[in-house]
């Protein structure tokens, strides 16, 4: 069996003890029928027993016992081969679970790990005890709370149990990639997803080594790009895992006209009038102070500490490569702290001339941004949380159709085989939650009136405003799910409680509030009625529009497990709940659910016409702002409804038309002919996937 190098569509599976290689093998016939070309697996190597995600590898030489070991892996490979599917595997080069102390200090392994041996008298500092401190010969066991300030090894973000690997060393690369290389050369693995490249000392060099090992199979990297940022063209990969695409699709479906009224109401309700960029800076300062003291101490050993902190706070992207964005950060830092101008210049000079310092700074700026933005600012700036997504910018409220087309054109020209996505195991909300919440931008007055009626002002305004959006976005939701989510959200926000210092009294009040609201039958009935009357129809339109756009735009589309049917999940672990594949298997036979219909027909079309979707992105511009349309190659056209509430208010499509390329066109979703009349194409479904009849 020959598997094409570039997938036509992938399907992400979160493997764990409850969903093993054998379980994955059992659904391969369904996935093949759905239309994907590659099964996309979470990490497969031996992780901490019971791991819920697999990113905490303990042994790079073994397949996971929890997942079924070599026997289970062979079952999955055989099933995929029997159905003509390839396999993409998630690999974790940056870190692993911290091994036993004797291995850390064993001369055979000590150079594997990114440890600063100049600290603590050449001993490894292990903050793993509940309290107290005990010294051995080569390492120190200490209270876990001391880790954030005294740690002397690089870790993954602020997770002390995950130690940084030095894969820039050839021997470490070889040892940690030997099994993956064997599986690639055996044809078992046909593509790779590289976790957290920003943590590596030399991402470009790593990807060059990986390309040599793999023979150049399709490879994407989990690189978070800020809006407007480009992936380095020198990287030996095919693109990113698609957060930039998810942000672009969400933004084009959010009405920019809602920014003014929603901002006013948000500020009145919460009392928070700080612009988003100020919230980001405050979040970065807080995590630097509370979580990354050890990393800052290391950076400030030969550089002025305050200047280092200001550069990290003002760094506009996750990480610099070859010195990009350093001047931008310095200018912003000096504007805020002119008294530190000379010291900031000193740091800039060091970043240009001290490679060790520049590397350490780059490896720190990513975690500071991730924790300060994704895991802090996103939870304390809730103006419209449909925008609060990894790779997105909550400070930017909607985009034009022309901006979306410009993004797609760039992707088609520069990274045509990049991955696109709408949901992942790390997204803050599922795609359908975001699609529903995007409707609020079109009905700000109705939203303001509803929240005003529902609100009891029993908790702080910011948390309550997030609560109402979460409730309607994930509706219907159980009290346990919402209670768990709100506790996590409050801890991430770090304003009233936190993971580091939980406030039991606050969390009990918050839990009581959640339970009280959901126990109020009259209020629940009112909310259900409001969701049905104000959100549901438009949300369905948004959901189908974003799905079809993502599945047919430039790049390789990924479907996160279960998202081929409507799903209203919040952040992990909510979005990692078991998926009912029996329902999906029966639904695929009938195709009576619109989202499943769109997903299957689009994936099958991509699989049948790979040359078409490897081609250019050709915008089809309409004078009507309620349509997003584009052609792929010469024989496929996507048409999707945008801003459905405004369309309904305007009286529908009327006689509006879309100028289609020459030829006779047919909608593969409905089987009907299409002549360009939008009313005919976009009813009853709000989307159309057109193919040109042969010979026309």
N, C-alpha and C positions, 0 to 999 in steps of 0.2 A: 504494500500500500504506500502510495506517495501522498504526502501531505504538503499542500502549498506552503511556501515560506511565510507569506503574510496571511493571517486569518481574514476571513470575511465577516466573522462575528464570534465573540467569545461569551462564555457564561461563567460567572464567578461563583465558586463553591467555597463556603467556609467549613473546612473539615475540622472535626473534633471527635472526641470519644463517642459522642452521641450520633455522629454522622461520619462514617469511616470510608476508606477506599471502597469497601464492598458496597456500602450504601450508594456511593457515587456511581459505581459500576451499574447498579440496578436502574438508575435513571438515565443512563446513556441513550437507550432507544428513544426516550421522550425528548431529550435534548437534541438528538439528531433530527427528529421530526419537527422540532421547533424551528430549526434552520441554522443553528450555529455550525461553525467549522472546528472550533477548539473548545475543550473544557479547560477552565482557568481555575487552578487550585491554589488555595492558601498554602503556607509552608508545609512541606511534607517530611522534613527531617525530625529526628528525635528531639522533642521539646520536653519541658518540665511536665511530668506526669499529670494528666488532668487539664493541661493547658486548653484554654477556650479559643486560642487564636493561632498558636504555633510560632509566634515571633520570639519566643524565649527558648531558643535552641540550646540543648545541652550536649549533643553529640552529632557532629557533621558527618560521621561515617556510617550512620544508620538511618534507615527509614523509621518513621514513628511507630512504636509498638501500639500506642493508643489508636492509631489509624488503621492498624491491621498488618503492619510490617511488610516484608517482601511479598508474602502471599497475597495480601490485599492489594498491593500495588500492581502485581501482575494481573489480578482480576480486572482492575480499572484499565490498564493498558490494553489488555486483550479485548475488552468491551469496546473501547474507543477505536481500536484497529478494525474490529468487525463492522463498525458503522461508519468508517471513513473519517473519524474525528482525530484531530491532534490534541496535544496536552500542553498547556502553558502552566508553568510553576512559579510561584512567588519565592524568591530567595532573599536571605537576610545577611548581607555581608558586613554590616556595620557593627553588630553586637551579638552577644549570646548571654545566656544565664551565667552569672558569676559562678565559676567552678569551686570545688572545695579548696580551702586555703593551701593545702599541700601541693595542689596542682598549680596554683598561682605562683608559688615560689619555686617550683621545680625548674631547674635550668633548661629542661627540654621544652617547657611551655611558657616560661616567664616573658619571653619576647613576643608572644602572641598578643599580649594585652597592653592597652595604652595606659601605662602606669607611670606616674611621676615618682621615680625612686629617690629623688632628692628630698622628699618630704618624709616626716615621721621616721627619721633615722634609717631609711631604706626598707621600711616595712609597709605592707599593704594595710590600709585603713579600712576595716570592714564594719560598717555601722549596721549590725544585724540583730543586736540584742534589745530586749524590751527596756532594759535599764542597766546601769553599771558599766564596768569596763574591765576587761581582762587582757593582759599582754601574754603572747607566745614569742617564740624566737623570731619569726619572720613576718608576723602580721599582728594587727591589733583588732580585737573584737570590742566594739563600743556601742553605746546607746544609739539607736537609729536616728534620733533627732540631730546628732552631731554630723551626720553625713552631708547635709547641704552646705556646711561651712568648712569641714575638715577633710573631705574626700580627696584622695590623691590618684584616682583613676577616672578616665573618661567613661561616661555612662550614656545610655539612651535617654535623652531629655532629662527628667529628674527621677528616673526609675533606677534606684540604687542597686537593684538586683540584676540589672543588665549592664554588663561591662563592655567597653569599646574594644573592638578587634583592630589589629594593625595589618589589615589586608594589603597595605602597600608593600609589605615584605613578601617577596616571592614564596618563601617557605610557608608562610601563613596562608596566603592565597591558595597555594597548591593543596595544603592539608584540609582547608575548609571547603574547597570546591571539587575535591576528588570524586566523590560519589555523584554529585550533580553532573560533572563532566562525563562520567561513565554512562549515566542515563541518557544524556544528550547523544553521545556517540552510538548508543544502542538504538536510537530512534524512539525511545520512550518519551522523551521531552522534546517538544517542537517549538517552544517559545519560553521566554523568561521575563518575569517582572521583578525589578530590582527595588527592594525596600530601602527607603531613606538614604539616597545617595549623598544628601547634604552632610551627613555625618562623617563621610570618608575624608581621609587626609587629601586624597587626590582622585576625585571622581572620574576625571577624564582618563587618567592612567589606569584606573580600575576597569573602566569599560573597554579599554583597548585590550587589557589582559583577558577579560571575559569574552570578547569577540574572538580572540585567538583560541581560547578553550572550547568555545561552542561552535566554531566554524561559521559564525555570523548568522545564527538563527535569529528570528524576530525577537527583539528585546525592547521593552519599555521601562521607564524609570519613574518611581514615585517622587517626582519633582514638583513641588508646589510653586507655580508661577504667579506672581502678582500681576494684576491687570496691566497689559502693555509689555510685560517682561517676555523675553524670548529665550527658549532653551538654547544653550551654547551649541553652535553649529559644528564645533569640533568634537562633540561627543559621539562615540561609536554606538549609537542606538537608533531606534526608530521613532522615538518621541516619548511622551509622558503617559501617565495612567489616566489622564483625561479630566482633571479637576478644572482646567481652564475652559474646556468645552462645556462642562456642566454650568459654569458661571455664565458663559456667553448665552446659553440657551435660556437660563432662568431670567437673565437681565432683559432679553428681548420680549419676554412675555409679561414684564412688569410695566405698568403705565407710569411714565415719568410725571404725568400730571398729578398723580397722587402724592408727590413728594411734599408739597407745601402744606396741605391740610393735615396729612398724617404726621408730619414733623411737629406742627403746632400742637396737635392733640397729644402726641407722645410726650412732649416737653411739659405740657400742662398736667397730664396725668401722673407722670413720674417725678416731676421736679428736676429732671436731668436736662439741662440745656447745653451741655458740653458737646461740641462737634465730635464726630467719630474719631478723627485723628488724635484728638486730645484723650479720648478714652483709650485708644491704642497705646499712647505713650505712658499713660498711668498704669495700664496693665503690664507693660514691659518693665516699668520701674518696680512694680510690686514683685514680679516673679524674680527679677534680678536680686532684689533685697531678700526675699524669703526662700528662694529655691536654688539659686545659682551662685551663692557666695563662694563656694570652693572653686568654681570655674573662673569667677572674677579675680579671686586671689591669685590664681595661676597667671592670668593675663596681666595683672597689675604688678607682677613681681619686678618688672623692669620698666614699667610705663605708669604714668599718672592715673590713679584709679578713677577719679571723677571723670576724666576725659574718656577713658575706656567705656565707662557706663553711658555717657552721653552719645558716643558713637553707636553703641548697641541699641540704645533707645530710638535713635533717629535713622537707623539703617532701614531703607525703604523696601527691601526684599529679604528673603530668607538668608541668602548667602551671596557673597561676592565671588566671582570667578575672574581671575586675571585682573583684579583691581577695579572692576566695574562698580559703580555706585558709591565708591569711597568718597569722592569729592562731594556728591550730593548729600551724603550723611554728614560730612564735615560742615558744609554750609548751613544745614539745618541745625546742627548742634551748636555752632557758634552764634547763630541767630538767637537761640534760646539762652545760651550761656556765654555771652561775649567775654565774661571774665576768665573763661577757660580757653580763649582763642589760641594762645601760645601752646598750651598743653595738648589741645586737639591737633594742632599742626604736628606736634611731636608724635602723636599716635599715627597720623596719616603717613608721616615719614617712615615709621616703623613698619606699617603695612606694606609699603613699597619696597623696603630694603631688608626686612628681617623675615625670611620665609617661614621660620618656625612660629613666630608671633602671628603672621598673616594666616597661617593654617589654623592655629588655635582660635583666633578670632572668628574665622569662618565657621569652624565647628561649633562655636558658641552662639553665633548670631542666629542660626537656624532654630535651635531649641528655645532661645529667648523669644523669638517671633512666634513659634508654634504655641508655647505656653502662654505668652502674653496676649496673643491675638485670638487664636482658635479656642483656647481653653480659659480665657479670661474676658477679653473685650467682647467676644461674641455673646457672652452671657450677661453682660451688663449694658448692652446697647441694643434694645429690642424694638426699635422703631418699626421695622418690618422684618421679621426673622426669616422669611423666605430667602432673604439676601445673605443671611449669616451662615455662609457655607465655605468650607475649605476651598481656597483658591478664589474666593469671591471678595467683594468689597462692599460691606454694608453701608458705607458712606456714599456710595453711588447708587442712585435710585432709578433703575430702568435704563434701557438703551434703545436706539433707533434701529429700524430694519437695516438701514445702510451700514451701521456699525457692525451688526451681526454678519452681514455679507462680507465686509472687509476682513473680519476675523477668519471666516471660512476660506476666503480666497488665499489668505496668508498660509493657513494650514495646508491647503491643497498644493501650494507652491513649495513649501519648506519642509513639512513633516507629513506627507500624505499617508503614511502608515502609522501615525500616532494613534493611541487609544482614545476613544471618547466614552463618556459615561454620564449617567444621571444620578446613580446611587452607588455607594461602596460600603464596605464594613466600617468606614470611618466618617461617613457623612453625618451631619448633625440632625438631619431629617430626611426621610425618604422622599423620593421625587414627587409622589402624589401629595404629601403634606405640603411641599413647597408650591405645587401647582394650585392647591386650594388656597393657601395663604396669599398667593399672588393676586387673587381676585380682590382682596381688601384694598389694593392700590386703586382699583376702579370704583370703589364704593366707600370712600373715606367718611362721608357724612353718616351713612347707615352704620358703619362700624363704630363710630364715635357714640352714636345714640345707643347702640346695643350694649357696649361696654359700660356706658353710663348707667344703664338700667341694671346690669348684672353686678356691678362692683359693690362691695361692702366695706372696702378700705380697712380690712382687718390685718393686712400685711403691707410691707413697704411697696410703694408704687411700681418700682422697676420689676420686682418679682411678680407682682400681680399682673402687670401688663404682659409679661412673658407667659404667665399662666393661662390667660384667656386665649392668646394666640395658640398655645400648645393644645388647649382643650378643643378648640374648633378645628385646628389643623389635623389632629389625630382622631377626631370624632368618628365613631364611638370608641371610647377608651375606658378600660377598667380603672378602678380607683388605685389598685396596686401598681399598675404600670405608670400612671400619672404621678403617684406619690413618689415612686422611685426616681422618676425623671426629675421632678422638681427638687428633690434633695440633691441629686447630682448637679443640677443647674446652679443651685444656690452655692454649693461648695466650689464649683468652677468659677463663679463670679467673685468669690473671695471678699465679699463685702460684709456679710453678716455671719457667715460660717465658712469653713474651708476644709479640705482634706487634711491639711497640716494641723489645724486646731478646730475641730468640730465644736460648734456651740449647740449643746443638747437642748437647751431651752428654746432657742430659735427654731431648731429643726422640729421640735415637738409642736410648736405653734404653727409652723408651716404645714406639717402633716395634718394637724387638726383642721386647718383651713381647707386643704384639699379634700379631706373626707367629708367635711361639712358641706361644701359646695356640691359634691357629687351625690350626697345623701338627700339633697333638696329636690324632691320630685317635681315640684312646680317649676323650679329654675331649670332643671334638666329638660323638661318638656319644652320650655321656651327656647333653650339653646338648640335643641334638635330641630325645632320649627324654623329657627333663624338660619341654621346651616342648610336645611333643605330648600328654603325659599331664596336665600341670598348667595349661597356659595356653590351648591352641588352641581347645577347645570354648567355654570361657567368653569368650575374646577375640572369637570370631565373634559370640557373642550381644551383647557390648558394641558391636562394630562396627556391627551392623545396628540396634541400639537407637539409638545416637547419630546414625546417618545418617537414620533415619526421623524422629526427634525434630527434628533440625535442618531437614529438608526440609519439615516441616509446622507448626512452631511459628510464632508471629508474626514477620513480617519477610519479606524477599526472600531465598531461599536461593541461595547460590553453590556451585558444584562446582568445586574447583580441578582443573586439567587432570589427567586420568587417575584421579582418585579415585573414579570410579564402579565401579572394580574394586579388590580388595584391593591395597594398596600399603604397603610398609614402608620408607619413606624417612626419612632424618635431615635435619639442617639443610642449607641451601644450601651448596654447589651440588648436594648429593645429591638434593634434591627438585626439581631443575630438569633432570633427565635426560630424554632423549627419550621420548615417549609412543608406544606401539605402538597406533595407531588401527585397524589391520587386525584385531587380536585383539578390540578393543572393538566394531567394526562387526559381525563375525561373532557375537560374544557377544550383541549386542543383538537379533539376528534369532532367537536361541534362548532368551534369558533364562534360561539354566540356571545362572548364577551368582547366588547370593542377593543380594549387594550391588548388582549391576547391575539385578536385578529390582526391588529396593526403590527404587533411584534413579530408574529409568525410570517406574515406576508412580506414584510420588509426584509427580515433575515433570509428568507428563502430566495427573494429576488436578488439580494446581494450575493448569495451563494451561487445562483445560476448565472449571474452577469458580473463576474469580478472585474472584467476590463472596464465596464461602464463606471463602476464606483472607484476605480483607480484613476479616473480622469478628472477633469477640471470641475470647479464649482462655478456655475454660471447663474448669477442673480437674475431673477425675473421680477422686474420692478413694476409695481402697480401704484396708481394714484391713491388707492384705498389703503389706509394705514392698518387695516385689520387683517392683512394677509401677509404671510411669509412664504415665498415661493422661489425655487431654484431648480435648475436642470443639472443632472449628473451625466457626463458623457453626451451622447447624442440621442439617447432613447429612454431616459427616465426623468420624470419631473415630480418634485414634492410640492404640495400645496397645503398650507396649514393656517387655521384661523388664529388671529392674534387679538387680544383685548375683547373678548366676547361680550362683556356687559355693554361696552360702548357700541358694539355692533348692533346689539339688540335695541339699545336706546335710539340708534340712528335709523331704525326701521328695517334692518337686515341688509342683504346684499343688493336688493333692487336689481338694476340692469348692469351692475358692475361686471367687468370682464377682465380676464388675464390673457395677455398676448402669449399664446403658446408657440413654441417652435413649429415649423412646418411639419405636416404629417397628420395622420389620424391617431387619436390618443384614446386609451382605455384605462379606467381606474381598476387596479387589481384588487382593491378593497371591496368594491361593489360589483365589478364586472360591467359597469355602464360606460358608454362612450362619453367623452368629454370634449366640448368645443370651446372652452374658455369662459363660459358663463359661470361666475362664482356661485350663484344661487343653485345651479344645477350640480356643480361639483361638490359643494360643501354642505350637502343635506342628503340623508340624515346625519352622516358623520361630518364632524368639523374639519376633517383632513381628507386628502386624496393622494394616492400614489399612482401616478400615470406612467404607462409604457406606450411607446410608439408601435403601432401595428407594423408588422413586417412588410417591407416593400413600399412604405409610404414616406 
